Amino acid sequence: MKSILISIKSKHVLDILNGDKTLELRKSVPKDFKGWVYVYCTKAKPLIIHEYYTDEIPCYEYSGSKLMEKYHAFANGKVVARFWFDEYDFIEFAPLYGYYSDIDDYRYAVNDNELKDLCLSYNDLHNYGKDNDLYAWHIKKLEAFDKPMELSEMLKVNPDVENIGAYGWAYTKEELPDYIPLTKAPQSYQFVYVKEKVNE
């Protein structure tokens, strides 16, 4: 199934898993796409610790403790959840009209509720957008995985298949796999193919 893999910093991943963050801010949006978006937690600290409980509900928490780091599994560097994508809000960087403003005064057209759902301040949003229009992806049907997935479980189209014959290779299409495991997380997002192996 064609899906999207998206890289998100650990602080924002935690906000998503806790249900506080229901909008994900992005500089672009996939055209004509509806489907699952898999959440990859970046390796950068702060670390998110993944623990198991008897009811098999995963728990994520920040850890600054070296002892905790030694004896628990990290969610960082893993695919920890997925959500359904079929809606987004356009956040325009536009002139701010009003009695005390002029046409040279620009601002992001975003309200307090949207900032709350993004778990961002206006300054955070402005620093990220750098005066460009932005998109807020709606996070729906969130599923936190009982066991985080490895990056290698995400598959991408094998570029060698598309380049057969371009370099005088002797390979035929039948000798090459159509899909290969991902070895590097995207800086923003990329299309991937995922075998249905969730919460087994």
C-alpha positions in Angstrom: 0.0 0.0 0.0 1.4 3.4 -1.0 1.9 5.5 2.1 4.0 8.4 3.3 6.9 8.4 5.8 7.3 11.6 7.6 10.2 12.6 9.9 9.3 14.5 13.1 11.4 15.7 16.0 10.9 13.8 19.2 9.3 16.7 21.1 6.5 16.9 18.5 6.2 13.1 18.3 5.5 13.0 22.0 2.8 15.7 21.6 1.2 13.6 18.8 1.3 10.4 20.9 -0.2 12.2 23.9 -3.0 13.4 21.7 -2.2 17.1 22.2 -1.0 17.7 18.7 -3.7 17.2 16.1 -2.2 19.2 13.3 1.3 18.7 11.7 2.9 21.8 10.1 4.6 21.3 6.8 6.0 23.5 4.0 4.3 21.3 1.3 1.5 18.9 0.9 1.3 15.6 -1.2 -0.8 16.2 -4.3 -3.9 14.0 -4.6 -2.9 11.7 -1.8 -5.1 10.1 0.8 -3.7 7.4 3.0 -1.6 6.4 5.9 1.3 8.6 7.1 3.9 6.8 9.1 5.7 8.8 11.8 9.4 8.4 12.1 10.9 9.8 15.3 14.2 11.5 14.6 17.3 10.3 16.5 18.0 13.7 18.0 17.5 14.2 21.8 15.5 14.5 23.9 15.0 10.7 23.9 11.6 9.1 24.0 11.5 5.9 26.1 9.2 3.1 25.0 7.9 0.8 27.7 5.5 -2.1 27.8 2.8 -2.6 30.3 0.6 -5.6 31.1 -2.3 -4.2 29.1 0.1 -3.7 26.2 -0.5 0.0 25.9 2.8 1.7 25.0 4.1 4.5 27.1 6.4 7.3 25.9 8.2 9.7 28.2 11.2 12.0 28.1 14.4 10.7 29.7 17.5 12.6 30.7 18.7 9.7 32.8 21.6 7.6 31.6 20.3 4.7 33.7 17.0 4.8 31.9 18.8 5.1 28.6 20.7 1.9 29.4 17.8 -0.3 30.4 14.9 0.8 28.1 14.3 0.8 24.4 14.3 4.1 22.5 11.6 5.2 20.2 14.1 7.6 18.6 15.2 6.4 15.2 12.0 4.2 14.9 8.7 4.4 13.2 6.4 4.8 16.2 2.9 5.5 14.8 0.7 6.3 11.8 -2.2 8.5 11.1 -4.7 8.9 8.3 -4.3 11.8 5.9 -7.1 13.2 3.8 -7.3 16.9 4.9 -5.1 19.9 5.4 -5.4 23.6 6.2 -3.7 26.2 4.1 -1.9 28.8 6.2 -1.2 31.8 4.1 1.4 34.4 4.7 -0.5 37.5 3.7 -1.0 41.2 4.3 -2.6 42.0 7.6 -5.4 44.4 7.0 -6.8 46.5 9.8 -7.3 50.0 11.1 -3.8 50.3 12.5 -2.0 48.2 9.8 -0.8 48.9 6.3 -0.4 46.7 3.3 3.3 46.1 4.1 2.4 44.4 7.4 2.4 40.6 6.6 1.4 37.9 9.0 0.4 34.2 9.0 -3.3 33.7 8.9 -3.6 31.4 11.8 -5.8 31.6 15.0 -5.1 30.6 18.6 -7.0 27.3 18.3 -4.9 26.2 15.3 -1.7 27.2 17.2 -2.9 25.1 20.1 -3.6 22.1 17.8 -0.1 22.5 16.3 1.5 22.7 19.7 3.4 25.8 18.5 3.7 29.4 19.3 3.3 32.0 16.6 7.1 32.7 16.7 7.7 28.9 16.2 5.5 29.0 13.2 7.1 32.1 11.8 10.6 30.8 12.3 9.8 27.6 10.6 7.9 29.1 7.6 10.3 32.0 6.9 7.5 34.1 5.2 6.4 31.2 3.0 2.9 29.7 2.9 2.4 26.6 5.0 0.2 23.6 5.4 -1.3 22.0 8.5 -1.9 18.3 8.0 -4.8 16.9 10.0 -3.9 13.9 12.2 -6.7 11.4 12.1 -7.1 7.8 13.3 -3.8 7.9 15.1 -2.4 4.5 15.9 0.6 4.2 18.3 2.4 0.9 17.6 2.8 -1.6 20.4 6.2 -2.2 19.0 8.0 0.6 17.0 8.9 -0.4 13.4 12.4 -0.3 12.0 13.2 2.0 9.2 14.1 -1.0 7.1 10.4 -2.2 7.2 9.6 0.8 5.0 10.1 0.0 1.3 10.7 2.4 -1.6 10.7 1.8 -5.3 14.0 0.4 -6.5 15.6 3.1 -8.6 17.7 0.5 -10.4 14.5 -1.0 -11.9 13.7 2.4 -13.5 17.2 2.8 -14.8 17.6 -0.7 -16.5 19.4 -0.2 -19.8 20.4 3.4 -19.0 23.9 2.4 -18.1 24.3 -0.7 -20.2 23.6 -3.0 -17.3 23.1 -6.7 -18.1 20.3 -7.0 -15.5 16.7 -7.6 -16.6 13.7 -6.4 -14.6 13.0 -10.0 -13.4 16.5 -10.1 -11.7 15.9 -7.0 -9.6 13.3 -6.4 -6.8 10.7 -3.8 -7.4 11.0 -2.5 -3.9 14.0 -2.2 -1.5 14.2 -1.3 2.2 14.7 2.3 3.3 18.1 2.9 4.8 17.8 6.6 5.4 15.0 8.7 6.8 13.6 11.6 4.7 14.3 15.1 5.9 10.7 16.0 5.3 8.6 13.1 3.8 8.7 10.6 1.1 6.4 8.0 -0.5 6.9 4.4 0.8 5.3 1.0 0.6 4.5 -0.8 3.9 3.5 -4.4 4.5 0.5 -4.6 6.7 2.2 -5.7 10.0 0.8 -3.3 12.6 0.2 -4.1 16.2 0.8 -7.8 15.8 
